[in-house]
Amino acid sequence: WVPTATSEYQISVYVKDKYSTSIVDAYKIINYTIINEVPSPVTLTNVRTDLVSPQVKNISIQVTSEAMREIGKMYKFWVNDGTGWKVVQNYSTNNTFNWVPTNAGEYQISVYVKDKYSTRTVDDYKIIKYVIIDNEK
């Protein structure tokens, strides 16, 4: 199969035992996307929070990222609490995530961005630092 147009396709395979009286014994259908060219990298322009650092623990902080391109961009959010990086939101079209840190400390927040058709792990990323303090008494 050599597709010639950018499109969403479905590929199906039917199987049958040669002695079966059924038209088909089993089948599988998969979705397949063809694009014309390798997508250009997406550039991340900004990562910001709705509350400035430092903040107290157990409060919701919205992290928002912005990238250059109208369509086709996907975002992945990471948080490092000093013990290592953890994915807190896998790649999606959602450019925000709500973070509720439960421990005081110095954190790093990273956002990856890429084109949805890219075979690269990431096109661009940014890291910001954020400090969380214990609740005031």
URQUIRA-V589282 format. One record per residue. N is the residue number from 1. RES is the residue in one letter. PHI is phi as a letter, one per 40 degrees, with the letter a starting at -180 (NA if undefined). D_LAST is the distance of its C-alpha to the last C-alpha in Angstrom with 2 decimals. Layout:
N_RES_PHI_D_LAST ; N_RES_PHI_D_LAST
//
This chain:
1_W_NA_68.21 ; 2_V_b_67.77 ; 3_P_c_65.70 ; 4_T_b_66.73 ; 5_A_b_64.15 ; 6_T_c_60.40 ; 7_S_a_59.33 ; 8_E_c_57.51 ; 9_Y_b_59.97 ; 10_Q_b_60.27 ; 11_I_b_62.23 ; 12_S_b_63.65 ; 13_V_b_65.52 ; 14_Y_b_67.66 ; 15_V_b_69.07 ; 16_K_a_71.78 ; 17_D_c_73.81 ; 18_K_c_77.41 ; 19_Y_b_78.62 ; 20_S_c_76.08 ; 21_T_c_77.44 ; 22_S_c_74.17 ; 23_I_c_73.82 ; 24_V_a_70.63 ; 25_D_c_68.90 ; 26_A_a_65.53 ; 27_Y_a_63.97 ; 28_K_a_60.91 ; 29_I_b_59.73 ; 30_I_b_57.31 ; 31_N_c_56.00 ; 32_Y_a_56.77 ; 33_T_b_55.93 ; 34_I_b_58.31 ; 35_I_b_57.41 ; 36_N_c_59.90 ; 37_E_a_58.22 ; 38_V_c_55.38 ; 39_P_c_52.41 ; 40_S_c_51.23 ; 41_P_c_47.77 ; 42_V_c_44.82 ; 43_T_b_42.80 ; 44_L_c_39.02 ; 45_T_b_38.23 ; 46_N_a_34.48 ; 47_V_b_31.19 ; 48_R_a_28.20 ; 49_T_b_24.82 ; 50_D_c_23.73 ; 51_L_b_20.33 ; 52_V_c_20.48 ; 53_S_c_18.95 ; 54_P_c_16.24 ; 55_Q_b_14.11 ; 56_V_c_11.16 ; 57_K_c_12.58 ; 58_N_g_14.06 ; 59_I_b_15.14 ; 60_S_c_18.92 ; 61_I_b_20.61 ; 62_Q_c_24.32 ; 63_V_b_26.59 ; 64_T_b_30.01 ; 65_S_b_33.12 ; 66_E_b_36.42 ; 67_A_b_39.82 ; 68_M_c_43.31 ; 69_R_i_45.56 ; 70_E_c_46.04 ; 71_I_b_46.56 ; 72_G_g_46.44 ; 73_K_b_43.14 ; 74_M_b_40.72 ; 75_Y_b_37.17 ; 76_K_b_35.39 ; 77_F_b_31.67 ; 78_W_b_30.31 ; 79_V_b_26.93 ; 80_N_b_26.71 ; 81_D_c_23.55 ; 82_G_h_25.27 ; 83_T_b_27.26 ; 84_G_h_29.76 ; 85_W_c_30.56 ; 86_K_b_30.24 ; 87_V_c_31.90 ; 88_V_b_29.50 ; 89_Q_a_32.24 ; 90_N_c_35.89 ; 91_Y_d_38.52 ; 92_S_a_38.77 ; 93_T_c_39.53 ; 94_N_c_35.90 ; 95_N_c_34.48 ; 96_T_b_30.84 ; 97_F_a_28.35 ; 98_N_c_24.88 ; 99_W_b_22.51 ; 100_V_b_19.30 ; 101_P_c_18.00 ; 102_T_b_16.20 ; 103_N_b_15.66 ; 104_A_c_14.39 ; 105_G_i_17.50 ; 106_E_c_20.43 ; 107_Y_b_22.50 ; 108_Q_b_25.93 ; 109_I_b_27.17 ; 110_S_b_30.94 ; 111_V_b_33.24 ; 112_Y_c_36.88 ; 113_V_b_39.50 ; 114_K_a_43.13 ; 115_D_c_46.08 ; 116_K_c_46.39 ; 117_Y_c_49.88 ; 118_S_c_49.06 ; 119_T_c_49.86 ; 120_R_c_47.50 ; 121_T_c_44.12 ; 122_V_a_42.49 ; 123_D_c_43.93 ; 124_D_a_41.01 ; 125_Y_a_37.32 ; 126_K_b_34.38 ; 127_I_b_31.21 ; 128_I_b_28.03 ; 129_K_b_25.01 ; 130_Y_a_21.42 ; 131_V_b_18.13 ; 132_I_b_15.14 ; 133_I_b_11.79 ; 134_D_c_8.92 ; 135_N_c_6.35 ; 136_E_c_3.83 ; 137_K_b_0.00
//
